[in-house]
């Protein structure tokens, strides 16, 4: 029963939805049973038992954009139910571009902090995986962005030799970054395997290729 004038959903209390710094999955803490139900239905979160009490996380196989979509949906549903919510800007699909940029900078700062605090090869391997994972790593996204820039620039400046020289220089630099990504993944695999049996190498990331030149 609630007292007169009291909001019936205050039992939801305060919910924090953020990213796990190790797995990069969305996680939710400070959940009441009512809030947990909303997280599970609107946000596709899964309850995970632990000695200090259960918490919720997103499935490991949930793509990044769907992580953001469902985390935002859960936050909106909790707010509509009368709860108080903190949603990590990197998970908020309603965030402004400036907010996304600030979140990206915070993520890089957190990654640098983890690198400074790394005490063993396993932790180093986890950081290198964040940087150079074949599809979701920072370097793979950077290579993809530079490849797109290079190809469209080279096609737009067809026939302008000086501009073509600049675009091809960008292409060569992008291809070099892609090769460095392969080397970093090899280092990561070797670090992750110490001590123990060596793991198979990760598949190569997206490699840059020369743009088709029209005539």
Secondary structure, DSSP 4 states (H G I P E B T S, - for coil): ---TT--TTGGG-EEEEEE-TTT--EEEES--HHHHHHHHHHS-EEEE--TT--EEEE-TT--HHHHHHHHHHHHHHHHHTT-EEEE-GGG-TT--HHHHHHHHHHHHHHHHHHHHH--SHHHHHHHHHHHH-TTTSHHHHHHHHHHHHHHHHHHHTTT-HHHHHHHHHHHHHHHHHHHHHHHHHHHHHHHHTSSSSPPPPPPP-PPP-PPPPP-
